[in-house]
């Protein structure tokens, strides 16, 4: 045990040692001190103002100012995106400015942009109205000419005058007069012209027909140009209409319906000369507005481009300032109101770095008083912090998804790095599919620097984050595929010839009969001659099922051994004597013995029925084994193991609650003062540890029930968890059979035809099935089952997972949308 204690600690085996510290910071040094600590990112502050609302805190006004600046920056970002531009990914080189100066600049830019947007919207609205008016004049002229039976020559003359006459004259007064509807006609028939969205025209026409009871004539025509909708910023197709009616009452109804449907009505004079003059004026004004709009857009784009160069830097600056003031709001003023007091957790290795950062803040602020940094004692449990890199981080996230490790608890991620991809590969073993996964993982790793700086979708972000998990899963899949001798379900003679050959020349093409063993076993993996034989499925089933049991027993024993190291680290001798020892005895008396029988049967080539041996070990333990005996003394060993398993159950259940009760009575009645621990580790004891300080009344029944639940859970779990590892066999078999079906029933079947089309179709179907079913669905299925085996069957043997993660104040962890 001394040798184990003297081993150097592993970085990931246990979380970093933490210490609780207090900071006393002069007010003038507070802001630079918190800024430097944010850059360092190794101190987690405790909120000393948790009882106060956000509006009652000291620096609430500064937080509001930063939030307002963040709103303006988001407004700038939206405007840049709407303009089809992208903010500069690299901040422009600009001298550092103070927050107050930035606030003034942002206010000026916002006012300028709002004013430009307002002017642009007004000009765009005027432009759209004139454009609609122009199209109404053109289409309505056609309707009016046809209604009056004008000749084709007159229509051509009107079109030529409208489109080709460039000598426009100023006729503003005439247009203003014509803006009032001129709807008189000697015959009493009047008309209203306008324009409406194409999507509303059918309902609009139906409503007009019903309102006028059919006493109207509706003409429509598609507008020559699409109109830009200011609200959606999309081009909308519109329809020009002319409604002929009679009577003032019908006119009133039609105008109200036009208003309800959002149709814009424009006056079209009946006189051809007036229409020509108004059309000229509209075209002239449209030309002027186009020029004005282009100038305004260029000016606006220039302003947005200037903002875009500095937007990233400004957003980072405001985000950091807001985070600094949010952290300052977690600090308290001392009684003199001249210093801020803060408390928090930091790793022990970071104390020197934090002190250096605080000294630098004192020098920068020219403070006469230094910042006080000292360690404090606390009864609170420290946070859990593991130092990970890009390779180990994904495995740590897999473990943390189940639960964050308790402080200084054994970290399952150390073993998950190897066992997780290996168990995945046991279910996914095919070295052809493994090569495909390996290529995908290598592509992600090769583009690591590029993809890490981009915003990815949820699926791609998850895939990129697990690129090193995918790498190891693919490598182990190639390894297990070589053992199974499967390349897209096809066996190969990679490591030499088969150990079997034909009995005579007549069975040269036989695969199922007539084969005999003539040489040593195949050197590595499954002999390719098993493929296609009548005993292929029984042989592979037996192999994979027994292999699954062996792997499960080994991993569960590893979990129980890790519980020993947990108990030893926390100085809990009760957990070692009354949990670890009986658990090891119970598990290995039954399933450890089964694993031993499997190995002995493989080594000796015995034909013993292991099902019969295990069943009658319980039903008739004293009965002779007969032909099922694998080694001398097996019957006696079975009886001893069965008795040990029966003894282990009450050993787990009864001693611990009664010993805890006796220790509690002695501790709080002065019987044994020596048990009052003085070590720092006492405050980090497990909830059911004998050295835990229970100052409240000891509830024996609750402790006993808790221990009984744990004992029953372990006994039943030993059976169910072992059976759960059979999923390794089931999924491996399913993957192999699916691969065989796709290869033989799709690819080979299509290749049997002489038609190139059928072969291409078969190859396409095979590629599609391999990619989407075997490489995607089967990968996800094997991943989830491997996850289940680690979370339930492995980690529940030793892992509590009731801690909380170390969350330091760090600028690097600020999200882009943190406001």
C-alpha positions in Angstrom: 0.0 0.0 0.0 2.9 2.4 0.6 4.1 1.7 -2.9 0.6 2.8 -4.2 0.6 5.9 -2.0 4.0 6.9 -3.3 3.1 6.7 -7.0 3.0 10.2 -8.7 -0.5 11.5 -9.1 -2.1 11.5 -12.6 -3.4 14.7 -14.0 -6.9 13.4 -14.8 -7.2 10.7 -12.1 -8.4 13.2 -9.5 -9.5 16.8 -9.8 -7.1 19.6 -9.1 -6.7 20.6 -5.4 -8.6 23.7 -4.7 -8.4 26.4 -2.1 -10.8 29.0 -0.8 -9.4 32.5 -1.0 -10.4 36.0 0.0 -9.6 39.3 -1.8 -9.6 42.7 -0.3 -9.3 45.2 -3.2 -9.1 49.0 -2.9 -11.8 50.7 -5.0 -9.3 52.3 -7.4 -7.7 48.9 -8.2 -11.0 47.0 -8.5 -11.6 47.3 -12.2 -8.0 46.5 -13.4 -7.8 43.6 -10.9 -10.9 42.0 -12.1 -9.9 42.6 -15.7 -6.5 40.8 -15.2 -8.3 38.0 -13.3 -10.7 37.6 -16.3 -7.7 37.3 -18.6 -6.1 34.7 -16.4 -9.4 32.7 -15.9 -8.4 30.7 -12.8 -10.6 32.2 -10.1 -14.3 31.4 -9.5 -16.0 34.1 -7.5 -18.7 33.5 -5.0 -21.7 35.8 -5.1 -21.7 37.7 -1.8 -24.8 39.6 -2.8 -27.1 36.7 -3.7 -29.8 38.1 -1.5 -30.0 41.3 -3.6 -31.8 41.8 -6.8 -29.8 43.0 -9.9 -31.1 46.5 -9.5 -29.9 46.8 -5.9 -26.2 46.1 -6.7 -23.5 48.7 -6.6 -22.5 48.8 -10.3 -26.0 48.4 -11.7 -25.6 51.7 -13.7 -22.4 50.5 -15.4 -24.1 47.2 -16.3 -27.1 49.1 -17.8 -24.7 51.2 -19.9 -22.9 48.2 -21.2 -26.2 46.5 -22.0 -27.3 49.6 -23.9 -24.1 49.6 -25.9 -24.5 45.9 -26.6 -28.0 46.7 -28.0 -26.5 49.3 -30.3 -23.8 46.9 -31.5 -26.4 44.3 -32.2 -28.3 46.9 -34.2 -25.1 47.7 -36.2 -24.6 44.0 -36.8 -28.1 43.5 -38.0 -27.8 46.5 -40.4 -24.5 45.1 -41.8 -26.1 41.7 -42.4 -29.2 43.3 -44.0 -26.9 45.2 -46.3 -25.3 42.0 -47.5 -21.9 42.7 -45.9 -19.9 40.8 -43.3 -18.2 42.4 -40.3 -14.4 42.1 -40.4 -13.4 38.9 -38.6 -10.1 40.5 -37.6 -10.4 43.6 -35.4 -9.0 46.7 -37.1 -5.8 48.1 -35.5 -7.0 51.1 -33.5 -5.6 52.6 -30.3 -7.5 51.5 -27.2 -10.3 53.9 -26.3 -12.1 54.4 -23.0 -15.6 53.1 -22.4 -17.0 56.6 -22.2 -15.5 57.5 -25.6 -16.9 54.3 -27.2 -20.3 55.1 -25.7 -20.3 58.5 -27.4 -19.1 57.1 -30.7 -21.8 54.4 -30.7 -24.5 57.0 -29.9 -23.4 59.1 -32.9 -23.2 56.1 -35.2 -26.7 55.0 -34.1 -28.2 58.4 -34.6 -26.6 58.7 -38.0 -27.8 55.3 -39.1 -31.4 55.8 -37.8 -31.6 59.1 -39.7 -30.2 57.6 -42.9 -32.6 54.6 -42.6 -35.6 57.0 -42.1 -34.7 59.1 -45.1 -34.1 55.9 -47.2 -37.5 54.5 -46.2 -39.3 57.7 -47.1 -37.5 57.8 -50.5 -38.2 54.1 -51.1 -41.9 54.6 -50.3 -42.1 57.6 -52.7 -40.2 55.6 -55.3 -42.5 52.6 -55.0 -45.6 54.8 -55.2 -44.4 56.5 -58.4 -43.4 53.2 -59.9 -46.8 51.8 -59.1 -48.4 54.9 -60.5 -46.4 54.6 -63.7 -47.4 50.9 -64.2 -51.1 51.8 -63.4 -51.0 54.5 -66.1 -49.5 52.2 -68.6 -51.9 49.3 -68.0 -55.0 51.4 -67.4 -54.4 53.2 -70.7 -54.6 49.9 -72.4 -57.9 49.0 -70.7 -59.4 52.4 -71.4 -58.4 52.4 -75.1 -59.8 48.9 -75.5 -63.0 49.9 -73.8 -63.5 52.8 -76.1 -62.7 50.7 -79.2 -59.7 52.8 -80.2 -57.7 51.7 -83.1 -54.4 49.8 -83.0 -52.7 52.8 -84.5 -53.7 55.0 -81.6 -52.4 52.4 -79.1 -49.1 52.4 -80.9 -48.9 56.2 -80.9 -49.6 56.3 -77.1 -47.0 53.7 -76.4 -44.4 55.5 -78.5 -45.1 58.8 -76.9 -44.9 57.3 -73.4 -41.7 55.4 -73.9 -39.6 57.3 -76.4 -40.3 61.0 -75.8 -37.3 62.4 -73.8 -38.3 66.1 -73.9 -40.2 66.1 -70.6 -41.6 69.3 -69.3 -42.4 70.4 -65.8 -46.1 69.9 -65.2 -46.3 69.7 -61.4 -49.4 71.8 -61.2 -51.3 69.5 -63.6 -50.2 66.4 -61.6 -51.4 67.9 -58.3 -54.8 68.6 -59.9 -55.0 65.1 -61.2 -54.3 63.6 -57.8 -58.0 64.1 -57.0 -60.1 61.4 -58.7 -61.7 62.4 -62.0 -64.3 59.7 -62.3 -67.0 61.5 -64.4 -68.3 60.2 -67.6 -71.3 61.4 -69.7 -72.7 57.8 -69.7 -72.5 57.6 -65.9 -70.0 54.7 -65.9 -67.0 55.4 -63.7 -63.8 53.6 -62.9 -61.2 53.2 -60.2 -57.6 52.0 -61.0 -55.0 50.8 -58.7 -52.5 48.0 -57.9 -52.6 45.0 -55.5 -50.5 42.0 -54.5 -50.9 39.0 -56.7 -51.7 36.7 -53.8 -54.8 38.8 -52.8 -56.3 39.4 -56.3 -58.7 36.5 -56.3 -60.2 37.3 -52.9 -60.3 41.0 -53.9 -62.2 40.3 -57.1 -64.7 38.0 -55.3 -65.3 40.6 -52.6 -65.9 43.4 -55.2 -68.4 41.2 -57.0 -70.3 40.4 -53.9 -70.3 44.1 -52.6 -71.6 45.4 -56.0 -73.9 42.4 -56.6 -72.2 41.9 -59.9 -72.7 45.4 -61.1 -69.1 46.0 -62.0 -66.5 45.2 -64.6 -63.0 44.1 -63.4 -60.0 44.2 -65.6 -56.5 43.1 -64.4 -53.0 42.8 -65.8 -49.7 41.7 -64.4 -47.4 44.6 -63.6 -44.3 44.9 -65.7 -41.9 45.1 -62.7 -41.8 43.6 -59.2 -42.0 46.0 -56.3 -39.6 45.9 -53.3 -41.5 45.4 -50.1 -39.9 47.6 -47.4 -41.1 45.4 -44.5 -39.8 42.1 -45.8 -37.1 43.5 -48.1 -38.3 41.1 -50.8 -39.5 41.7 -54.4 -43.3 41.3 -54.6 -45.3 40.6 -57.8 -48.3 42.9 -58.2 -51.4 43.1 -60.4 -52.8 46.3 -61.9 -56.6 46.5 -61.9 -59.3 48.8 -63.3 -62.9 48.5 -61.9 -65.8 50.0 -63.9 -68.9 50.7 -62.0 -71.9 53.1 -61.8 -73.1 55.1 -58.8 -71.7 56.9 -55.8 -72.6 54.1 -53.4 -70.7 51.5 -55.4 -67.7 53.9 -55.5 -67.7 54.2 -51.7 -67.8 50.4 -51.2 -65.0 49.8 -53.7 -62.7 52.3 -52.0 -63.3 50.7 -48.6 -62.6 47.2 -50.0 -59.4 48.6 -51.6 -58.3 50.0 -48.3 -59.1 46.7 -46.5 -57.0 44.6 -49.0 -54.1 47.0 -49.0 -54.6 48.0 -52.6 -53.2 51.3 -53.6 -55.5 53.4 -55.9 -54.1 56.0 -58.3 -56.1 58.5 -60.4 -55.9 57.9 -64.2 -57.4 60.8 -66.3 -59.6 59.8 -69.2 -57.9 62.3 -71.5 -55.0 60.8 -73.4 -53.0 64.0 -73.5 -53.2 64.4 -69.7 -52.2 60.7 -69.2 -49.2 61.3 -71.5 -48.1 64.4 -69.5 -48.5 62.8 -66.2 -46.5 59.7 -67.4 -43.6 61.9 -68.5 -43.5 63.6 -65.1 -43.6 60.3 -63.2 -40.8 58.9 -65.3 -38.7 62.1 -64.6 -39.3 61.9 -60.9 -38.5 58.2 -60.8 -35.1 58.9 -62.5 -34.4 61.6 -59.9 -35.4 59.3 -57.0 -33.2 56.5 -58.4 -30.2 58.8 -58.4 -31.0 60.0 -54.8 -31.5 56.4 -53.5 -28.2 55.2 -55.1 -26.3 58.1 -53.4 -28.0 57.4 -50.1 -27.2 53.7 -50.2 -23.6 54.3 -51.1 -23.3 56.7 -48.2 -25.0 54.2 -45.9 -22.8 51.3 -47.1 -19.7 53.4 -46.5 -20.8 54.2 -42.9 -21.6 50.5 -42.3 -18.2 49.4 -43.8 -16.4 51.8 -41.4 -18.4 50.4 -38.5 -17.7 46.8 -39.6 -14.0 47.3 -39.4 -14.2 47.9 -35.6 -17.4 46.0 -34.8 -15.7 42.8 -33.6 -13.3 44.8 -31.3 -16.1 46.9 -29.9 -18.3 43.9 -29.2 -15.4 42.1 -27.4 -14.7 45.3 -25.4 -18.3 45.8 -24.3 -18.8 42.1 -23.6 -15.7 42.1 -21.3 -16.6 45.4 -19.6 -20.1 44.0 -18.8 -18.6 40.8 -17.5 -16.2 42.8 -15.3 -19.0 44.9 -13.8 -21.2 41.8 -13.3 -18.3 40.2 -11.3 -17.8 43.4 -9.3 -21.5 43.2 -8.4 -20.6 39.9 -6.7 -18.2 41.7 -4.3 -19.1 43.5 -1.1 -17.9 46.8 0.3 -16.1 46.6 3.6 -17.2 48.8 6.6 -15.0 51.7 5.4 -16.6 51.7 1.9 -13.0 52.1 0.6 -12.4 48.4 -0.3 -14.2 45.6 -2.0 -14.2 42.2 -0.5 -14.4 39.1 -2.7 -14.3 35.4 -2.1 -13.9 32.4 -4.4 -12.2 29.2 -5.3 -8.9 28.7 -7.2 -6.6 25.8 -7.9 -3.6 25.7 -5.7 -1.2 25.8 -8.6 -2.8 29.1 -9.7 -2.1 31.1 -6.5 1.2 32.5 -7.7 -0.3 33.6 -11.0 -3.2 35.3 -9.3 -0.9 37.1 -6.9 1.2 38.4 -9.9 -2.0 39.6 -11.7 -3.1 41.4 -8.6 0.3 43.1 -8.1 0.2 44.2 -11.8 -3.3 45.7 -11.2 -2.0 47.6 -8.1 0.8 49.1 -10.1 -1.4 50.1 -13.1 -3.9 51.9 -10.8 -1.1 53.7 -8.9 -2.8 52.6 -5.7 -1.1 53.4 -2.4 -2.6 50.2 -0.8 -1.9 46.8 -2.2 -4.5 44.1 -2.8 -4.7 41.5 0.1 -4.9 37.9 -1.0 -5.1 35.2 1.6 -6.4 31.6 2.0 -9.5 30.9 4.2 -11.0 27.8 5.7 -14.5 26.7 4.8 -16.8 23.8 5.2 -18.2 24.0 1.7 -17.3 21.4 -0.8 -14.8 22.7 -3.5 -15.7 22.7 -7.2 -14.3 20.0 -9.5 -11.6 21.1 -12.0 -9.8 18.9 -14.5 -7.2 20.3 -16.8 -8.0 18.8 -20.2 -6.7 19.4 -23.8 -8.4 19.1 -27.1 -7.9 15.3 -27.1 -9.1 14.5 -23.6 -11.9 17.2 -23.4 -14.4 15.1 -25.4 -14.0 12.1 -23.1 -14.4 14.3 -20.1 -17.6 15.8 -21.5 -19.0 12.2 -22.0 -18.4 11.6 -18.2 -19.7 15.0 -17.2 -22.9 14.5 -19.2 -23.7 11.8 -16.6 -22.7 13.9 -13.6 -19.8 16.0 -12.5 -17.3 14.2 -10.3 -17.2 15.0 -6.6 -14.2 16.9 -5.4 -11.1 14.6 -5.7 -13.2 11.6 -6.7 -11.7 9.1 -9.1 -12.4 10.3 -12.6 -13.8 7.7 -15.0 -12.6 9.7 -18.0 -9.1 8.3 -17.6 -10.4 4.8 -18.4 -13.1 6.0 -20.8 -10.4 7.2 -23.2 -9.6 3.5 -24.0 -12.7 1.5 -22.9 -15.3 3.6 -24.7 -13.9 3.4 -28.3 -13.0 -0.3 -27.7 -16.5 -1.3 -26.6 -17.8 0.7 -29.6 -15.5 -1.2 -31.9 -16.6 -4.6 -30.5 -20.1 -3.8 -31.7 -18.9 -2.1 -34.9 -16.0 -4.4 -35.9 -15.4 -4.1 -39.6 -12.1 -2.8 -40.9 -13.6 -1.5 -44.1 -16.2 0.6 -42.2 -13.5 1.5 -39.8 -11.3 3.0 -42.6 -14.3 5.1 -43.7 -14.7 6.5 -40.1 -10.9 7.0 -39.9 -10.9 9.1 -43.1 -13.8 11.2 -41.8 -12.0 11.8 -38.5 -8.7 12.7 -40.2 -10.6 15.3 -42.4 -12.0 16.9 -39.3 -8.6 16.9 -37.5 -6.8 18.3 -40.6 -9.3 21.2 -40.7 -9.2 21.8 -36.9 -7.8 25.3 -37.0 -10.3 26.4 -39.7 -13.4 24.8 -38.2 -12.6 25.9 -34.6 -13.0 29.6 -35.6 -16.3 29.1 -37.5 -19.8 28.9 -36.3 -21.1 25.4 -37.0 -24.5 23.9 -36.9 -25.5 21.8 -33.9 -24.8 18.5 -35.7 -21.5 19.6 -37.1 -20.4 21.2 -33.8 -21.1 17.9 -32.0 -19.2 15.9 -34.7 -16.3 18.3 -34.6 -16.1 18.3 -30.8 -15.9 14.5 -30.9 -13.3 14.2 -33.7 -10.7 12.5 -31.4 -13.4 10.1 -30.1 -14.2 9.3 -33.7 -10.5 8.8 -34.4 -10.0 6.2 -31.6 -13.4 4.5 -32.4 -12.3 4.1 -36.1 -8.8 2.7 -35.1 -10.3 0.2 -32.7 -13.0 -0.7 -35.3 -10.2 -1.6 -37.7 -8.5 -3.7 -35.0 -11.7 -5.5 -34.1 -12.5 -5.9 -37.8 -9.2 -7.6 -38.4 -10.0 -10.0 -35.5 -13.5 -10.7 -37.0 -11.8 -10.8 -40.5 -14.5 -8.7 -42.1 -14.0 -6.0 -44.8 -17.5 -4.9 -45.7 -18.5 -8.4 -44.5 -16.0 -10.1 -46.9 -13.2 -12.2 -45.3 -9.6 -12.0 -46.6 -6.5 -14.2 -46.2 -4.4 -11.3 -44.7 -2.3 -13.3 -42.2 -1.7 -16.4 -44.3 -3.7 -19.3 -45.6 -6.6 -21.0 -44.0 -6.1 -23.9 -41.5 -8.7 -26.0 -43.4 -8.6 -27.7 -46.8 -10.7 -30.1 -48.9 -10.8 -33.7 -48.0 -10.3 -34.7 -51.7 -10.2 -33.1 -55.1 -14.0 -33.5 -55.6 -14.8 -30.8 -53.0 -12.4 -28.1 -54.4 -15.3 -25.6 -54.5 -17.0 -26.7 -51.4 -17.4 -24.3 -48.5 -19.9 -26.1 -46.3 -18.8 -29.8 -46.4 -15.7 -31.7 -46.9 -13.3 -29.4 -45.1 -10.8 -30.7 -42.6 -8.2 -29.0 -40.4 -4.7 -29.7 -41.7 -2.4 -27.0 -40.1 -2.1 -24.7 -37.1 -4.9 -22.3 -36.3 -5.1 -19.1 -38.3 -2.5 -16.8 -36.7 -4.7 -13.7 -36.1 -8.5 -13.4 -35.9 -11.2 -15.6 -37.3 -10.2 -18.1 -40.0 -11.7 -17.0 -43.4 -13.0 -20.5 -44.0 -15.7 -20.1 -41.4 -17.4 -17.7 -43.9 -20.2 -19.6 -45.6 -19.9 -22.8 -43.6 -22.9 -24.4 -41.9 -21.4 -23.8 -38.5 -20.5 -20.2 -39.1 -23.4 -18.6 -37.1 -23.1 -21.0 -34.1 -19.4 -20.5 -33.9 -19.5 -16.7 -34.1 -22.4 -16.5 -31.7 -20.5 -18.6 -29.1 -17.3 -16.6 -29.6 -18.9 -13.2 -29.4 -21.3 -14.0 -26.5 -18.5 -15.4 -24.3 -16.2 -12.5 -25.3 -19.0 -10.1 -24.2 -19.3 -11.8 -20.8 -15.5 -11.7 -20.3 -15.3 -8.0 -21.2 -18.2 -7.1 -18.9 -16.8 -8.9 -15.9 -13.4 -7.3 -16.4 -14.9 -3.8 -16.6 -17.2 -4.3 -13.6 -14.3 -5.5 -11.6 -12.4 -2.4 -12.6 -15.2 -0.3 -11.4 -15.2 -2.1 -8.0 -11.4 -1.7 -7.7 -11.8 2.0 -8.3 -14.3 2.2 -5.5 -11.4 0.8 -3.3 -9.2 3.7 -4.3 -11.9 6.2 -3.6 -12.5 4.7 -0.1 -8.8 4.7 0.6 -8.3 8.3 -0.5 -11.2 9.5 1.7 -9.9 7.4 4.6 -13.2 5.4 4.8 -12.2 2.0 6.2 -15.8 1.0 6.5 -16.4 1.2 2.8 -13.3 -1.0 2.2 -14.3 -3.7 4.7 -18.1 -3.7 4.2 -18.6 -2.7 0.6 -15.5 -3.3 -1.5 -14.6 -6.7 -0.1 -18.1 -8.3 -0.2 -18.8 -6.9 -3.6 -15.6 -8.4 -5.1 -16.4 -11.7 -3.5 -20.0 -11.8 -4.7 -19.3 -10.7 -8.3 -16.4 -13.1 -8.8 -17.9 -16.0 -7.0 -20.6 -16.1 -9.7 -19.6 -14.3 -12.8 -15.8 -14.4 -12.2 -16.2 -18.2 -11.9 -18.2 -18.2 -15.2 -15.4 -16.3 -16.9 -12.9 -18.8 -15.6 -14.9 -21.7 -17.1 -15.0 -19.9 -20.4 -11.3 -19.5 -20.5 -10.6 -23.0 -19.4 -13.0 -24.4 -22.0 -11.3 -22.4 -24.8 -7.9 -23.6 -23.6 -8.8 -27.3 -23.2 -11.2 -27.6 -26.1 -13.7 -29.3 -23.8 -17.3 -30.0 -24.8 -18.7 -29.2 -21.4 -22.1 -27.4 -21.3 -21.6 -24.2 -19.3 -25.3 -23.5 -19.1 -25.8 -26.8 -17.3 -22.8 -26.1 -15.0 -24.1 -22.7 -13.9 -27.7 -23.7 -13.5 -27.1 -26.8 -11.4 -24.5 -24.9 -9.3 -27.6 -23.4 -7.7 -30.1 -26.2 -8.1 -27.9 -29.1 -7.1 -24.6 -27.9 -5.8 -23.5 -31.3 -4.4 -24.3 -33.3 -7.6 -21.5 -34.8 -9.6 -20.7 -32.8 -12.8 -19.8 -35.9 -14.9 -18.8 -35.0 -18.4 -19.3 -31.3 -17.7 -16.3 -31.2 -15.3 -13.5 -29.0 -16.7 -10.8 -29.5 -14.0 -10.1 -31.4 -10.8 -11.8 -30.1 -7.7 -14.4 -28.1 -9.6 -17.4 -29.4 -7.6 -15.8 -28.4 -4.3 -14.8 -25.0 -5.7 -18.4 -24.5 -6.8 -19.8 -25.1 -3.3 -17.2 -22.8 -1.7 -17.9 -20.0 -4.2 -21.7 -20.4 -3.7 -21.3 -20.2 0.1 -19.1 -17.1 -0.3 -21.7 -15.4 -2.5 -24.4 -16.2 0.1 -22.2 -14.8 2.9 -21.3 -11.6 0.9 -25.0 -10.4 0.9 -25.5 -10.0 4.6 -21.9 -8.8 4.8 -22.8 -5.9 2.7 -26.2 -5.3 4.4 -25.8 -5.5 8.2 -22.4 -4.5 9.7 -22.1 -1.0 8.3 -25.4 0.6 9.7 -24.7 -0.8 13.2 -21.1 0.3 13.2 -22.2 3.8 12.1 -24.7 3.9 15.0 -22.1 2.8 17.5 -19.6 5.4 16.3 -22.2 8.2 16.4 -23.2 7.3 19.9 -19.5 7.3 21.1 -18.7 10.5 19.3 -21.5 12.6 20.7 -21.6 11.1 24.2 -17.9 11.6 24.8 -17.1 7.9 24.6 -14.3 8.1 22.1 -12.7 11.5 21.6 -10.0 10.1 19.4 -12.4 9.6 16.6 -13.0 13.4 16.2 -10.9 13.9 13.1 -8.7 16.9 12.6 -7.7 16.4 9.0 -8.8 18.7 6.2 -10.2 15.6 4.5 -12.9 15.3 7.1 -15.0 18.0 5.4 -14.9 16.2 2.1 -16.2 12.8 3.4 -18.7 10.7 1.5 -22.2 11.0 2.8 -22.1 7.4 4.1 -18.6 7.5 5.4 -17.9 6.6 9.0 -15.9 9.8 9.5 -18.7 12.1 8.4 -19.7 14.5 11.1 -23.5 14.1 11.8 -24.4 16.9 14.2 -28.0 16.1 13.8 -29.8 13.2 15.4 -28.7 9.8 13.9 -31.6 8.1 12.1 -30.7 4.5 12.2 -33.7 3.3 10.2 -33.0 5.7 7.4 -29.3 4.6 7.2 -30.3 0.9 7.3 -32.9 1.3 4.5 -30.3 3.2 2.5 -27.7 0.4 2.9 -30.3 -2.2 2.1 -31.2 -0.5 -1.1 -27.6 -0.3 -2.1 -27.0 -4.0 -1.3 -30.1 -5.2 -3.2 -29.2 -2.9 -6.1 -25.7 -4.4 -6.3 -26.9 -8.0 -6.0 -29.5 -7.6 -8.7 -27.3 -5.3 -10.7 -24.5 -7.9 -10.8 -26.9 -10.2 -12.8 -28.6 -7.6 -14.9 -25.4 -5.7 -15.7 -23.6 -8.9 -16.8 -26.5 -9.7 -19.0 -26.5 -6.1 -20.3 -23.0 -6.7 -21.7 -24.5 -9.2 -24.1 -25.5 -6.2 -26.2 -21.9 -6.3 -27.4 -22.6 -9.7 -29.0 -26.1 -8.7 -30.3 -25.0 -5.5 -32.0 -21.8 -7.1 -33.4 -23.9 -9.9 -34.9 -26.5 -7.4 -36.3 -23.8 -5.3 -37.9 -22.2 -8.3 -39.5 -25.4 -9.7 -40.8 -26.6 -6.4 -42.2 -23.2 -6.0 -44.0 -23.6 -9.5 -45.4 -27.1 -8.9 -46.7 -26.2 -5.6 -48.4 -23.1 -7.3 -50.0 -24.7 -10.5 -51.2 -28.3 -9.5 -51.9 -27.6 -6.1 -53.4 -24.0 -5.8 -54.8 -23.4 -9.4 -55.8 -26.9 -9.9 -57.1 -26.6 -6.8 -59.3 -23.1 -7.8 -60.5 -24.6 -11.1 -61.7 -26.3 -9.3 -64.6 -24.5 -8.2 -67.8 -26.4 -4.9 -67.9 -24.3 -1.9 -67.0 -27.4 0.0 -65.8 -28.3 -2.7 -63.3 -24.8 -2.9 -62.0 -24.7 0.9 -61.5 -28.0 0.8 -59.7 -26.8 -2.0 -57.5 -23.6 -0.2 -56.7 -25.5 3.0 -55.9 -28.0 1.1 -53.6 -25.0 -0.6 -51.9 -23.2 2.7 -51.4 -26.3 4.4 -50.1 -27.1 1.5 -47.6 -23.5 1.4 -46.4 -23.2 5.1 -45.9 -26.6 5.9 -44.3 -27.4 2.6 -42.5 -24.1 1.1 -41.6 -21.9 4.2 -41.2 -24.4 6.5 -39.7 -27.3 4.7 -38.0 -25.2 1.8 -36.9 -22.4 4.2 -35.6 -25.0 6.1 -33.6 -26.5 2.9 -32.3 -23.1 1.5 -31.2 -22.2 4.8 -29.7 -25.3 5.0 -27.6 -24.9 1.4 -26.3 -21.3 2.0 -25.4 -22.4 5.2 -23.6 -25.0 3.1 -21.6 -22.4 0.5 -20.6 -20.1 3.2 -19.2 -22.8 5.3 -17.5 -24.7 2.4 -15.9 -22.7 -0.8 -15.8 -19.3 0.7 -15.1 -19.7 4.0 -13.3 -22.4 3.0 -10.8 -19.8 0.7 -9.1 -17.7 3.7 -7.8 -18.8 7.0 -9.3 -21.1 9.4 -7.3 -21.1 12.3 -9.8 -22.7 14.7 -7.3 -20.1 17.5 -7.6 -20.2 20.8 -9.4 -17.9 22.1 -12.1 -15.3 24.8 -11.6 -16.6 27.8 -13.4 -14.0 30.5 -13.2 -14.4 34.1 -14.4 -12.8 34.1 -17.8 -13.0 36.3 -20.8 -12.2 33.2 -23.0 -15.4 31.5 -22.0 -17.7 34.5 -22.8 -20.2 33.5 -25.5 -20.8 35.7 -28.5 -24.4 36.3 -27.5 -23.6 37.0 -23.9 -25.4 40.2 -23.2 
